[in-house]
Amino acid sequence: MTKRNDIETAAMKAAPPHLLLALMMIWSANFITGCASRPKPEPPLPVPTTLFRADYFLGSPLSGSTAAAVPIATPTDSLDVQVRFVALENIPSTAYTPVGSRAVFLSSTGGGNAVLPAGELTRSASIADLKSPEKLASDLVAGHSGRTALMKQFMAALPSGVTATFAAIDPVPMLDLVTGKPASRSVRVMAWRPANTAAAPQIALEVSDLRSLENKKLEMRTELALFDLPKAEQTTTALIVPFQFSTTTGTTAGTTAGKAASKAIAVLIQISPGNGGASHIAATTDCLKQLAAARPTTMPMLATGEADSISAVIAAVQSLTPVSGRRASLAFLSDQTGAMICEDLAMEADDAVLAQLVQNIQAKVAARAIPQLDPKVGWLLDQTALELLTKLFNDDSNGISRMPAELKALLTTHTGEAGRHSSTLEDVLRGLSTREELDNRLLAQNLIFLEDSSPASRVRAFDWLNARHHAPAGYDPLGPSKARREALERAAGTP
């Protein structure tokens, strides 16, 4: 028992019988009243059925998609964008700035009209710059928004000259009775980073919804508002948009459409500098792949996996200088150019080896500034990585340093049994000028090792060849010598 309970018990024992009965009646009444007034917990707000879409295009929210070249970008170049859509039970009374007074551009179109004189869909929408993402939750509570529910969260990358779009689309199709065309109700936000990276990013809000005309016809209208963001390293912006999604209910008589319980939507947009995290690297890679797929005839040299201009190489290699982001930048650059050897080395190497690799790449780029000597980017990276691995392997063989086991395994993975012999590696790299030469020399060396007296060497060479579909048919690296020889002779076409 607590001290308070002890005091109450003592007081009740000392009280006269009639007073004790009165105290018990008061206590019982308070207990019953308290139980009866305890509110039942509210069920969570149903998340409206919504179709979500996120994509990228080259250009601004005003220009739309353009035929510009896909930018050369790395994760540290690209901004990090996170967007959250939150359903609100009520339209909050939070005193955010109306979008009409904050927008640097506002357009309203519909019914075939290019521009309408005033906005209606965004009239009650509001915008605010927040100090932190958590501020939105407290603002919604203060604004009596009622229950809330997270609808969708996106993560994206934003290179210069690119717009990232995030759309919440109503699942019930509508018919624009003015144009006679099908249309979709939606709320879309866009984040754009100007090609001039010194300028602050911009965001846009686009709302498409039906509006009733004087003749009671329903017209689909689209309104776009564009906003400047503060020139800060990180920004957090909240948009509150009155918008009620449809709901569909299946019955024996068919499907009926109703209205969702939520009456508004909050969109939180966070923009910050890029980082070397795995999720941001993946987002940057996905962004450039989408842009390249949408522009197959104007893809930049880097996005195709090969580059023919030394200027593209120089621009990409410049991002490797900052120590903090060089591992992520090099891994990303290697992935974009198909340099698998360099990519694996960038991920596995310690800081000292990574620094040497970056230095060697930069030196090789600087030495090949003559246009006639322009290398393929991916080949330049792989050749430099392979040369460094060979040097480390030779130093290890000569007792100068110890090559880590993971780098030895990496070398074997990419070169087969040839990568376990320093003299063979030197022969492979001597006078090497193209990736085709490298592939042919490694193929020839591993075929030679199929005749080696060491079973382990034969197995490693066979596995490397087999993974590349070049293993001789019927060859068993652990089979009898006569059977192995016959298989090799058949493969060579020798009678």
C-alpha positions in Angstrom: 0.0 0.0 0.0 1.1 3.6 -0.6 1.4 6.1 2.2 -1.8 7.8 0.9 -3.8 4.6 1.1 -2.6 4.0 4.7 -3.7 7.5 5.7 -7.1 7.0 4.1 -7.6 3.6 5.8 -6.7 5.1 9.2 -9.2 8.0 8.7 -12.0 5.6 7.8 -11.4 3.4 10.9 -11.5 6.5 13.1 -14.7 7.9 11.6 -18.2 7.3 13.3 -20.4 4.6 11.6 -22.8 7.1 10.0 -19.9 9.2 8.6 -18.2 6.1 7.4 -21.3 5.1 5.4 -21.5 8.5 3.8 -17.9 8.4 2.8 -18.4 5.0 1.2 -21.4 6.3 -0.7 -19.5 9.3 -2.0 -16.5 7.1 -3.0 -18.9 4.7 -4.8 -20.6 7.5 -6.7 -17.2 9.0 -7.8 -16.1 5.6 -9.0 -19.2 4.9 -11.0 -19.2 8.5 -12.4 -15.5 8.1 -13.4 -16.1 4.8 -15.1 -19.2 6.1 -16.9 -17.4 9.3 -18.1 -14.3 7.5 -19.4 -14.3 8.0 -23.2 -14.1 5.1 -25.5 -10.9 5.2 -27.7 -11.6 6.4 -31.2 -10.9 4.0 -34.0 -8.0 5.0 -36.3 -8.8 7.2 -39.3 -9.4 4.9 -42.4 -6.8 5.6 -45.0 -8.5 6.5 -48.2 -7.9 4.2 -51.2 -5.5 6.2 -53.3 -3.3 5.5 -56.3 0.2 6.9 -55.9 2.8 7.7 -58.5 6.3 9.2 -58.4 8.5 10.0 -61.4 11.0 12.4 -62.8 11.3 14.6 -65.9 13.9 17.0 -67.3 12.7 20.6 -67.0 10.8 22.7 -64.5 7.1 22.4 -63.4 6.3 25.3 -65.8 8.2 24.1 -68.8 7.2 20.4 -68.4 9.3 17.7 -69.9 12.1 18.9 -72.2 14.5 17.3 -74.5 17.6 18.3 -72.5 20.4 15.8 -71.9 20.3 13.7 -68.8 22.7 15.4 -66.3 25.9 13.8 -65.0 25.1 13.5 -61.3 26.4 11.6 -58.3 24.6 11.0 -54.9 26.6 13.9 -53.4 25.6 16.2 -56.2 21.9 15.3 -56.0 19.6 16.7 -53.3 17.7 14.3 -51.0 13.9 14.7 -51.2 11.4 13.0 -48.8 7.7 13.5 -49.2 4.9 12.3 -46.9 1.1 12.4 -47.7 -1.1 12.5 -44.6 -4.9 12.2 -44.5 -6.7 14.6 -42.2 -10.2 14.0 -40.7 -11.0 17.7 -40.7 -9.8 20.8 -42.6 -7.5 22.3 -39.9 -7.8 25.9 -38.9 -4.0 26.2 -38.7 -2.9 29.8 -39.7 -0.6 28.9 -42.5 -0.1 31.3 -45.4 -2.7 31.0 -48.2 -1.0 29.6 -51.3 -2.3 32.4 -53.5 -0.4 35.0 -51.5 2.9 33.0 -51.4 3.0 31.6 -54.9 5.3 33.2 -57.5 3.1 31.8 -60.2 -0.5 30.6 -60.2 -2.5 29.2 -63.1 -5.9 27.7 -63.4 -7.0 25.8 -66.6 -10.1 23.8 -67.5 -12.7 23.2 -70.2 -10.3 24.0 -73.0 -9.4 27.4 -71.6 -5.7 28.1 -71.4 -5.8 30.3 -68.3 -8.7 31.2 -66.1 -8.7 34.5 -64.1 -8.7 33.1 -60.6 -8.0 29.9 -58.7 -10.7 28.0 -56.9 -9.2 24.6 -56.1 -6.2 26.1 -54.2 -8.1 29.0 -52.6 -8.3 27.2 -49.3 -4.9 25.5 -49.5 -2.1 26.9 -47.3 1.7 26.6 -47.1 4.3 27.0 -44.3 8.1 26.6 -43.9 8.7 24.6 -40.8 11.7 24.4 -38.5 11.4 20.6 -38.3 9.2 17.8 -39.6 7.8 17.3 -36.1 6.3 20.8 -36.1 3.6 19.6 -38.6 2.1 17.2 -36.0 1.8 19.9 -33.3 0.3 22.4 -35.9 -2.3 19.8 -36.9 -3.3 19.2 -33.3 -3.5 23.0 -32.7 -5.6 23.4 -35.8 -8.1 20.7 -34.7 -7.5 18.5 -37.7 -8.9 15.5 -35.9 -7.5 12.0 -36.6 -4.7 11.6 -39.0 -3.3 8.7 -41.0 -0.1 8.4 -43.0 -1.0 7.6 -46.6 2.3 7.3 -48.4 6.0 8.2 -47.9 8.5 8.7 -50.8 12.2 9.1 -51.0 13.8 10.6 -54.1 17.0 12.2 -55.5 17.0 15.6 -57.3 19.9 16.3 -59.7 20.1 19.8 -61.2 17.7 20.6 -64.0 15.3 17.8 -62.9 11.8 17.8 -61.5 10.6 15.0 -59.2 6.8 14.6 -59.0 4.7 12.8 -56.4 1.0 12.3 -57.1 -2.0 11.1 -55.0 -4.7 10.1 -57.5 -8.3 9.4 -56.8 -9.1 5.8 -57.8 -12.6 6.6 -59.2 -12.4 7.8 -62.8 -14.4 10.9 -63.7 -15.8 12.3 -67.0 -15.3 15.9 -67.9 -18.7 16.8 -69.4 -17.3 19.9 -71.0 -14.6 18.2 -73.0 -16.1 14.7 -73.0 -12.8 13.2 -72.0 -12.0 11.0 -69.0 -10.1 12.7 -66.2 -8.7 11.9 -62.8 -8.9 13.9 -59.6 -5.5 14.3 -58.0 -3.1 16.2 -55.7 0.4 16.4 -57.0 3.5 18.1 -55.6 6.7 18.7 -57.5 10.2 19.5 -56.4 12.5 21.2 -58.9 16.2 22.0 -58.7 17.3 24.7 -61.2 20.3 23.9 -63.5 22.0 26.8 -61.6 22.7 24.9 -58.4 23.4 28.2 -56.6 19.7 29.0 -56.8 17.3 27.6 -54.3 15.0 24.7 -55.3 11.3 25.4 -55.9 8.2 23.3 -55.2 4.9 23.3 -56.9 1.4 22.2 -56.0 -1.0 21.0 -58.7 -4.6 20.1 -57.9 -7.0 18.6 -60.4 -10.7 18.4 -59.4 -14.2 18.8 -60.6 -16.0 22.1 -60.4 -19.7 22.7 -61.0 -20.5 25.2 -63.7 -23.6 27.5 -63.9 -25.4 24.9 -66.2 -24.6 22.3 -63.5 -22.2 20.5 -65.7 -19.0 19.2 -64.0 -15.8 20.6 -65.4 -12.4 19.2 -64.6 -10.0 22.0 -63.6 -6.3 22.0 -62.9 -4.5 24.6 -60.9 -0.8 25.0 -60.4 1.0 27.1 -57.8 4.8 27.5 -57.8 6.7 28.5 -54.7 10.3 29.7 -54.0 12.0 27.9 -51.1 14.3 29.6 -48.6 18.0 29.6 -49.6 18.9 27.2 -46.8 20.8 24.0 -46.8 17.8 22.1 -45.5 14.1 23.0 -45.9 10.9 21.5 -44.6 7.7 22.7 -46.2 4.1 21.8 -45.3 1.1 22.1 -47.6 -2.5 21.7 -46.4 -5.0 21.0 -49.2 -8.7 20.4 -48.8 -9.4 17.3 -50.9 -11.8 14.4 -50.3 -11.0 11.2 -52.0 -13.6 8.7 -53.2 -14.2 5.3 -51.7 -15.6 2.3 -53.5 -17.8 -0.3 -51.9 -18.6 -3.7 -53.5 -22.1 -5.1 -53.2 -24.2 -7.8 -54.8 -25.7 -5.1 -57.1 -22.2 -3.8 -58.1 -19.7 -1.2 -57.0 -20.8 2.1 -55.5 -18.6 5.2 -54.9 -18.8 7.3 -51.8 -16.6 9.8 -50.0 -13.6 9.0 -47.7 -13.7 10.0 -44.0 -10.8 12.3 -44.5 -11.6 15.8 -45.7 -8.1 17.2 -46.4 -4.5 16.1 -47.1 -1.3 17.4 -45.6 1.9 17.0 -47.6 5.3 17.4 -46.0 8.3 18.0 -48.3 11.8 17.8 -46.9 14.8 18.7 -49.1 18.4 18.4 -47.8 21.9 17.8 -49.3 22.7 14.4 -50.7 24.6 11.9 -48.7 26.4 8.6 -49.1 23.7 6.4 -47.7 22.6 3.3 -49.5 19.0 4.6 -49.9 20.1 7.9 -51.5 22.5 6.1 -53.8 19.7 3.9 -55.0 17.4 6.9 -55.4 19.9 8.7 -57.5 20.5 5.7 -59.7 16.8 5.2 -60.2 16.3 8.8 -61.1 19.0 8.8 -63.8 17.7 5.4 -65.2 14.2 6.8 -65.4 15.4 9.9 -67.2 17.5 7.9 -69.6 14.7 5.5 -70.4 12.4 8.5 -71.2 15.0 10.1 -73.4 16.6 7.2 -75.4 17.7 9.5 -78.2 19.2 12.2 -76.0 20.7 10.1 -73.3 24.0 11.5 -72.0 27.1 9.5 -72.6 27.4 8.7 -68.9 23.9 7.3 -68.5 24.3 4.8 -71.3 27.2 3.1 -69.5 29.9 4.6 -71.8 31.2 8.0 -72.5 33.1 9.3 -75.5 34.0 12.7 -74.3 36.8 13.4 -71.9 34.8 16.4 -70.6 32.2 14.0 -69.3 34.9 12.0 -67.5 36.5 15.1 -66.0 33.1 16.4 -64.7 32.3 13.0 -63.1 35.7 12.6 -61.5 35.6 16.0 -59.9 33.0 14.7 -57.5 35.6 12.1 -56.1 37.7 14.8 -54.5 35.8 15.3 -51.2 36.9 12.5 -48.8 33.5 12.2 -47.1 31.6 11.2 -50.2 34.2 9.6 -52.5 33.3 6.0 -51.7 29.6 6.5 -52.5 30.4 8.7 -55.5 32.9 6.2 -57.0 30.6 3.3 -56.5 27.7 5.2 -58.1 29.9 6.4 -61.0 31.1 2.8 -61.6 27.5 1.5 -61.5 26.4 4.0 -64.1 29.3 3.2 -66.4 29.2 -0.6 -66.1 32.6 -0.7 -64.3 32.1 -3.7 -62.2 35.7 -4.2 -61.1 36.0 -0.6 -60.0 32.6 -0.7 -58.2 33.6 -3.8 -56.2 36.9 -2.3 -55.3 35.3 0.9 -54.2 33.0 -1.0 -51.9 35.7 -3.4 -50.5 38.8 -1.2 -50.3 40.0 0.4 -47.0 40.4 4.1 -46.9 44.1 4.0 -47.9 43.5 1.9 -51.0 40.4 3.9 -51.9 42.4 7.1 -51.7 45.1 5.6 -54.0 42.4 4.4 -56.5 40.8 7.9 -56.7 44.3 9.5 -57.1 45.1 7.1 -60.0 41.8 7.7 -61.7 42.3 11.5 -61.5 45.8 11.2 -62.8 44.8 9.0 -65.7 42.0 11.5 -66.7 44.4 14.4 -66.5 46.9 12.6 -68.7 44.3 11.8 -71.4 43.0 15.3 -72.1 43.6 15.0 -75.9 40.3 14.3 -77.7 41.8 11.5 -79.9 42.7 9.6 -76.7 39.3 9.8 -75.1 38.6 6.6 -73.3 35.4 4.9 -72.5 34.5 5.9 -68.9 33.7 2.4 -67.7 36.8 1.0 -69.2 39.0 3.7 -67.7 37.7 3.0 -64.3 38.0 -0.8 -64.6 41.5 -0.6 -66.1 42.7 1.7 -63.3 41.2 -0.6 -60.6 42.7 -3.7 -62.2 46.2 -2.0 -62.4 46.0 -1.1 -58.7 44.9 -4.6 -57.7 47.8 -6.1 -59.7 50.3 -3.7 -57.9 48.9 -4.7 -54.5 49.1 -8.3 -55.4 52.7 -8.0 -56.5 53.6 -6.1 -53.4 52.1 -8.8 -51.4 54.1 -11.5 -53.3 57.3 -9.5 -52.7 56.6 -9.1 -49.0 56.2 -5.3 -49.2 52.7 -5.3 -47.9 49.8 -7.6 -47.1 46.9 -7.7 -49.6 43.6 -8.2 -47.7 41.9 -11.5 -48.4 38.7 -9.8 -49.7 40.7 -8.0 -52.4 42.3 -11.3 -53.4 38.9 -12.8 -53.7 37.7 -9.8 -55.8 40.7 -10.2 -58.1 39.9 -13.9 -58.6 36.2 -13.2 -59.2 36.9 -10.8 -62.1 40.0 -12.5 -63.6 39.7 -16.2 -62.7 42.8 -18.2 -62.0 44.9 -15.6 -63.9 44.4 -13.3 -60.9 46.3 -15.6 -58.6 49.5 -15.4 -60.5 51.4 -12.1 -60.6 53.4 -12.9 -63.8 50.2 -13.9 -65.6 48.5 -10.6 -64.5 51.4 -8.6 -65.8 51.2 -10.3 -69.2 47.4 -9.6 -69.3 47.8 -5.9 -68.6 50.9 -5.3 -70.8 49.9 -2.9 -73.6 46.2 -3.3 -72.8 44.0 -0.7 -74.5 40.4 -1.9 -74.7 38.0 -4.0 -72.7 37.8 -6.5 -75.6 41.5 -7.1 -75.3 41.2 -7.7 -71.6 38.3 -10.2 -72.0 40.2 -12.1 -74.8 43.4 -12.3 -72.8 41.6 -13.5 -69.6 39.7 -16.1 -71.6 43.0 -17.4 -73.2 44.8 -17.5 -69.8 42.0 -19.4 -68.0 41.8 -21.9 -70.9 45.5 -22.6 -70.4 45.0 -23.1 -66.7 42.5 -26.0 -67.5 45.7 -28.0 -68.3 47.4 -27.1 -65.1 48.6 -29.9 -62.8 46.9 -28.3 -59.8 43.3 -29.5 -59.3 42.5 -26.2 -57.5 43.8 -24.1 -60.4 41.7 -26.1 -62.9 38.6 -25.8 -60.8 39.0 -22.0 -60.4 39.6 -21.5 -64.1 36.7 -23.8 -65.1 34.3 -22.0 -62.7 35.3 -18.6 -64.2 34.9 -19.8 -67.7 31.6 -21.6 -66.9 30.1 -18.4 -65.4 30.8 -16.7 -68.7 29.6 -19.6 -70.8 33.0 -20.3 -72.2 33.7 -23.7 -70.5 34.6 -26.5 -72.9 31.7 -29.0 -73.3 32.2 -32.2 -71.4 35.2 -30.9 -69.5 35.5 -32.0 -65.8 38.3 -30.3 -63.9 38.6 -33.2 -61.5 38.2 -35.9 -64.1 41.0 -38.2 -65.5 43.7 -36.4 -67.5 42.9 -38.3 -70.7 39.2 -37.3 -70.5 40.2 -33.7 -69.8 42.6 -33.6 -72.7 40.0 -35.0 -75.1 37.4 -32.4 -74.0 39.9 -29.6 -74.7 40.8 -31.1 -78.1 37.2 -31.3 -79.1 36.6 -27.7 -78.0 39.6 -26.6 -80.0 38.5 -28.5 -83.0 41.5 -30.8 -83.0 40.8 -34.3 -84.5 
